[in-house]
Amino acid sequence: MTSEVNRRALLLAGLALLAVQPALAQSEQSPTPGAQSMKVRDLYPLITTPNLGAVRDFYRAHFDFDVAFEASWFLYLIGPGEDGTRGATLAYMHPDHPSNPPGPESFNGLGMILTVEVSDAASVFKRVSAGGAPIVHALTDEVWGQRRFMTRDPAGVLVDVVEQIAPKEGFWDQYMVGISQ
């Protein structure tokens, strides 16, 4: 009975993901002549954490994400897009999930940065810090051309909120050696 419930839950999760995701435009060129090119419908991190409710509340409160699908062991979020775009997607899974793929260890907070590009990092900084999210790196204008700050979600993911700005004059010149123009 439990395996039947698990199969149904996985099927429902898969159907929900298909229902909420439009197909992304893809290049018609195939890497192998004569072969059909792969069409990617979505690409998102799947982060394992026992803190699904806290993660859901964090992204809803601070980044206006919507819950596209939620189960006791799986959370799929969609962020608002700019100028008619679809926005970003994130997924979180409880370590005690029934699907049992290999290696679903809980995320330990190291080695991953989730970058969220926005058009006004200063206003997002005010909102996020006023909302009580932890600020790990204060709002800063970086010489390479980003205004940014960092927070950390309840699963331990470092969230880097960036706005593209003009870099310091000549900053990138030192890195362009050997690149043909």
PyMOL commands that set and color helices and strands:
alter all, ss='L'
color gray80, all
select helices_A, chain A and resi 2-20+52-63+121-130+171-175
alter helices_A, ss='H'
color red, helices_A
select strands_A, chain A and resi 46-48+66-70+74-78+89-93+113-117+135-142+146-152+158-164
alter strands_A, ss='S'
color yellow, strands_A
deselect
rebuild
show_as cartoon
